[in-house]
Protein backbone atom coordinates (compact mmCIF):
# COMPACT_ATOMS: atom_id res chain seq x y z
CA UNK A 1 0.00 0.00 0.00
CA UNK A 2 1.32 3.43 -0.91
CA UNK A 3 0.91 6.28 1.51
CA UNK A 4 2.11 9.76 2.17
CA UNK A 5 1.67 12.53 4.67
CA UNK A 6 0.70 15.90 3.24
CA UNK A 7 0.63 19.06 5.33
CA UNK A 8 -1.83 20.71 2.94
CA UNK A 9 -5.41 20.28 1.84
CA UNK A 10 -5.69 17.58 -0.80
CA UNK A 11 -7.46 18.54 -4.00
CA UNK A 12 -7.53 17.11 -7.51
CA UNK A 13 -4.28 18.86 -8.52
CA UNK A 14 -2.34 17.50 -5.53
CA UNK A 15 -3.84 14.03 -5.99
CA UNK A 16 -3.09 14.04 -9.73
CA UNK A 17 0.55 15.00 -9.08
CA UNK A 18 0.87 12.24 -6.45
CA UNK A 19 -0.60 9.67 -8.82
CA UNK A 20 1.74 10.52 -11.72
CA UNK A 21 4.89 11.19 -9.66
CA UNK A 22 4.63 8.56 -6.91
CA UNK A 23 2.02 5.90 -7.60
CA UNK A 24 2.32 5.03 -11.28
CA UNK A 25 6.14 4.74 -11.37
CA UNK A 26 6.18 2.01 -8.70
CA UNK A 27 3.14 -0.06 -9.67
CA UNK A 28 3.59 -3.48 -11.24
CA UNK A 29 2.14 -3.80 -14.75
CA UNK A 30 -1.63 -4.20 -15.00
CA UNK A 31 -2.32 -3.20 -11.39
CA UNK A 32 -5.79 -2.52 -10.08
CA UNK A 33 -6.06 0.73 -8.14
CA UNK A 34 -8.84 0.82 -5.55
CA UNK A 35 -10.13 4.27 -4.71
CA UNK A 36 -12.78 5.60 -2.42
CA UNK A 37 -15.40 8.06 -3.55
CA UNK A 38 -13.65 11.36 -2.92
CA UNK A 39 -14.75 13.84 -5.57
CA UNK A 40 -11.25 14.27 -7.00
CA UNK A 41 -10.77 10.48 -7.32
CA UNK A 42 -13.31 10.43 -10.11
CA UNK A 43 -11.85 13.33 -12.08
CA UNK A 44 -11.48 12.27 -15.72
CA UNK A 45 -7.82 13.35 -16.01
CA UNK A 46 -6.85 11.17 -13.04
CA UNK A 47 -8.75 8.17 -14.36
CA UNK A 48 -7.22 8.66 -17.79
CA UNK A 49 -3.61 8.85 -16.63
CA UNK A 50 -4.10 5.58 -14.74
CA UNK A 51 -5.70 3.88 -17.74
CA UNK A 52 -3.00 5.24 -20.08
CA UNK A 53 -0.40 3.61 -17.80
CA UNK A 54 -2.22 0.29 -18.42
CA UNK A 55 -3.76 -0.02 -14.96
CA UNK A 56 -7.39 -0.42 -13.93
CA UNK A 57 -9.40 1.77 -11.57
CA UNK A 58 -12.05 0.31 -9.26
CA UNK A 59 -14.09 2.22 -6.70
CA UNK A 60 -15.26 1.15 -3.28
CA UNK A 61 -19.00 1.25 -2.69
CA UNK A 62 -20.23 4.60 -1.40
CA UNK A 63 -19.15 5.07 2.22
CA UNK A 64 -17.78 1.65 3.00
CA UNK A 65 -15.27 2.10 5.87
CA UNK A 66 -15.28 -1.64 6.57
CA UNK A 67 -13.74 -2.21 3.09
CA UNK A 68 -11.21 0.58 3.44
CA UNK A 69 -8.26 -0.28 5.75
CA UNK A 70 -7.18 3.36 5.96
CA UNK A 71 -10.36 4.14 7.89
CA UNK A 72 -9.22 1.78 10.65
CA UNK A 73 -5.78 3.41 10.77
CA UNK A 74 -7.30 6.90 10.95
CA UNK A 75 -9.52 5.74 13.82
CA UNK A 76 -6.41 4.49 15.66
CA UNK A 77 -4.54 7.73 14.94
CA UNK A 78 -7.44 9.88 16.18
CA UNK A 79 -7.67 7.83 19.38
CA UNK A 80 -3.92 8.18 20.05
CA UNK A 81 -4.03 11.88 19.15
CA UNK A 82 -6.74 12.44 21.77
CA UNK A 83 -4.87 10.37 24.37
CA UNK A 84 -1.53 12.11 23.80
CA UNK A 85 -2.95 15.55 22.98
CA UNK A 86 -0.62 16.03 20.03
CA UNK A 87 -0.70 16.84 16.35
CA UNK A 88 -0.92 14.09 13.68
CA UNK A 89 2.57 14.79 12.32
CA UNK A 90 4.01 14.01 15.76
CA UNK A 91 2.20 10.66 15.79
CA UNK A 92 3.63 9.82 12.37
CA UNK A 93 7.12 11.03 13.36
CA UNK A 94 6.99 8.77 16.43
CA UNK A 95 5.78 5.92 14.23
CA UNK A 96 2.81 5.43 16.55
CA UNK A 97 0.19 4.72 13.89
NORZI-V682121 format. One record per residue. N is the residue number from 1. RES is the residue in one letter. PHI is phi in whole degrees, 0 to 359 (none if undefined). PSI is psi in whole degrees, 0 to 359 (999 if undefined). NEAR is the number of other ideal C-beta (glycine too) atoms within 12 Angstrom. Layout:
N	RES	PHI	PSI	NEAR
N	RES	PHI	PSI	NEAR
This chain:
1	X	none	133	13
2	X	269	143	18
3	X	213	172	15
4	X	192	157	18
5	X	245	120	18
6	X	247	133	16
7	X	261	40	12
8	X	214	168	12
9	X	286	136	10
10	X	272	130	19
11	X	227	185	17
12	X	296	326	21
13	X	292	317	16
14	X	294	315	21
15	X	296	317	31
16	X	301	313	24
17	X	299	318	21
18	X	297	317	27
19	X	299	311	34
20	X	283	330	22
21	X	268	331	15
22	X	245	311	17
23	X	286	300	27
24	X	302	318	26
25	X	299	337	15
26	X	254	357	17
27	X	283	140	22
28	X	294	156	13
29	X	306	146	11
30	X	57	39	12
31	X	284	157	21
32	X	250	123	16
33	X	258	120	29
34	X	265	129	23
35	X	232	155	29
36	X	276	200	25
37	X	251	31	18
38	X	299	144	20
39	X	306	316	13
40	X	288	340	23
41	X	297	331	26
42	X	263	9	21
43	X	296	134	21
44	X	304	319	15
45	X	295	326	19
46	X	288	314	32
47	X	301	317	24
48	X	294	319	17
49	X	294	327	26
50	X	290	315	32
51	X	295	319	19
52	X	298	333	16
53	X	274	10	23
54	X	68	38	16
55	X	242	167	27
56	X	249	151	18
57	X	244	129	28
58	X	234	150	18
59	X	243	140	22
60	X	293	155	22
61	X	300	155	14
62	X	307	133	12
63	X	34	86	13
64	X	228	66	16
65	X	300	333	17
66	X	290	341	12
67	X	265	352	18
68	X	246	100	22
69	X	303	332	17
70	X	295	331	23
71	X	297	323	17
72	X	292	321	15
73	X	293	320	20
74	X	295	323	20
75	X	298	318	17
76	X	296	315	18
77	X	298	317	27
78	X	296	321	17
79	X	296	314	15
80	X	294	322	22
81	X	300	315	21
82	X	296	317	14
83	X	293	321	12
84	X	265	350	16
85	X	50	62	9
86	X	219	170	18
87	X	279	154	16
88	X	304	322	22
89	X	297	331	16
90	X	290	319	17
91	X	301	315	24
92	X	292	321	21
93	X	296	325	13
94	X	277	358	15
95	X	58	43	11
96	X	261	359	18
97	X	240	999	24
